[in-house]
Amino acid sequence: MAQTRSEKLLRLVKVQRHLEHMAENELAVTARARAEIAESMSASVNAIGSLDTVHQLFASIYSGQISRLTAKDQHLNTMQQIQEQKILRERAKADRLADQAKDARDDEDRDAEEQTLYELLDQHLALAARRGPL
C-alpha cells in the first residue's frame, strides 16, 4: 500500500527525533569528559598546593598537566556548545516536520470527508433517478 504524505512525514519525524537523541547522547559524553577533566585538574591543583615533598618535586609536571587539561577542557567546551546548537537544530527540524505531518493529516482527513460526501450525494442522486420524477 502506498504511504500517504502524512505517514512519510511521520517517518521522517521519527528519524529526526532519533538524530536529536543521538546528539543528546554525544552531549552527555562530552559533559562526562569535562567532569573527569575537572576532577583531574582539582587533583593536580591539590598536589601542587600540598606540603608533601614528593608533590613539591613534581610541581612542574603538575603544572604542565594542568595546562594540558585546561586546553582539553576548552576544546570540550567548544564541542559542547556546538553539540547544544546541533540539538536545537535537530529539535527544530523535528518540530517543523511534525507540524507539516499534522497539516498533511488534516488535509487528508478533509479530502476523505469530501470524498465521502460526494459518494453519498452520488448515491442519493442515483437513487432519486431510479425512482423517477416526483
C-alpha positions in Angstrom: 0.0 0.0 0.0 1.3 3.4 -0.9 2.1 5.7 2.0 0.3 8.9 2.4 2.2 12.2 2.7 1.5 12.4 6.5 2.8 8.8 7.0 6.0 9.7 5.2 6.4 12.9 7.2 5.8 11.0 10.5 8.5 8.5 9.5 10.8 11.5 8.9 9.8 12.9 12.3 10.9 9.6 13.9 14.2 9.7 12.1 14.7 13.4 13.1 13.9 12.6 16.8 16.4 9.8 16.7 19.1 12.2 15.4 18.1 14.5 18.2 18.6 11.7 20.8 22.0 10.8 19.3 23.1 14.5 19.6 21.9 14.5 23.2 23.9 11.3 23.9 27.0 13.0 22.3 26.5 16.0 24.6 26.2 13.7 27.6 29.5 12.0 26.7 31.2 15.4 26.4 29.8 16.6 29.7 31.1 13.5 31.4 34.5 14.0 29.9 34.6 17.6 31.1 33.6 16.4 34.6 36.5 13.9 34.5 38.9 16.7 33.4 37.7 18.9 36.2 38.4 16.1 38.7 41.9 15.7 37.3 42.6 19.4 37.4 41.4 19.5 41.0 43.7 16.7 42.0 46.6 18.4 40.2 45.9 21.7 41.9 45.7 19.9 45.3 49.0 18.2 44.6 50.7 21.5 43.7 49.4 23.0 46.9 50.4 20.1 49.0 53.2 20.4 51.6 54.4 16.9 50.9 58.0 17.0 49.5 57.2 14.4 46.8 54.5 16.6 45.4 56.8 19.6 45.6 59.4 17.8 43.5 56.8 17.2 40.7 55.2 20.7 40.8 56.4 21.5 37.2 54.9 18.2 35.9 51.6 19.0 37.6 51.7 22.5 36.2 52.2 21.1 32.7 49.4 18.6 33.3 47.1 21.5 34.4 47.9 23.3 31.2 47.1 20.3 29.0 43.9 19.7 30.9 42.9 23.3 30.6 43.4 23.2 26.8 41.4 20.0 26.6 38.6 21.4 28.7 38.4 24.5 26.4 38.3 22.2 23.4 35.5 20.1 25.0 33.7 23.3 26.0 33.7 24.4 22.3 32.5 20.9 21.3 29.7 21.1 24.0 28.5 24.4 22.6 28.4 23.0 19.1 26.5 19.9 20.3 24.0 22.1 22.1 23.4 24.0 18.9 23.1 20.8 17.0 20.4 19.5 19.4 18.4 22.7 19.0 18.7 22.5 15.2 17.6 18.8 15.2 14.7 19.6 17.6 13.5 22.5 15.4 13.6 20.3 12.3 11.7 17.6 14.0 9.1 20.1 15.3 8.7 21.6 11.8 8.3 18.1 10.3 5.7 17.2 13.0 3.7 20.3 12.2 3.9 19.5 8.5 2.7 15.9 9.2 -0.2 17.2 11.2 -1.2 19.6 8.5 -0.9 16.9 5.9 -3.0 14.6 8.0 -5.6 17.3 8.4 -5.7 17.8 4.6 -6.0 14.0 4.1 -8.9 13.8 6.6 -10.6 16.8 4.9 -10.2 15.2 1.5 -11.6 11.9 2.8 -14.6 13.6 4.3 -15.2 15.5 1.0 -14.9 12.2 -1.0 -17.4 10.6 1.4 -19.8 13.4 0.9 -19.5 13.2 -2.9 -20.2 9.5 -2.7 -23.3 10.0 -0.6 -24.5 12.7 -2.9 -23.9 10.4 -5.9 -25.8 7.6 -4.2 -28.7 9.9 -3.4 -28.9 11.2 -6.9 -28.7 7.6 -8.4 -31.5 6.5 -6.0 -33.6 9.5 -7.0 -33.0 8.8 -10.7 -34.2 5.2 -10.3 -37.4 6.3 -8.5 -38.2 8.6 -11.3 -39.6 12.1 -11.3 -42.0 13.0 -8.5 
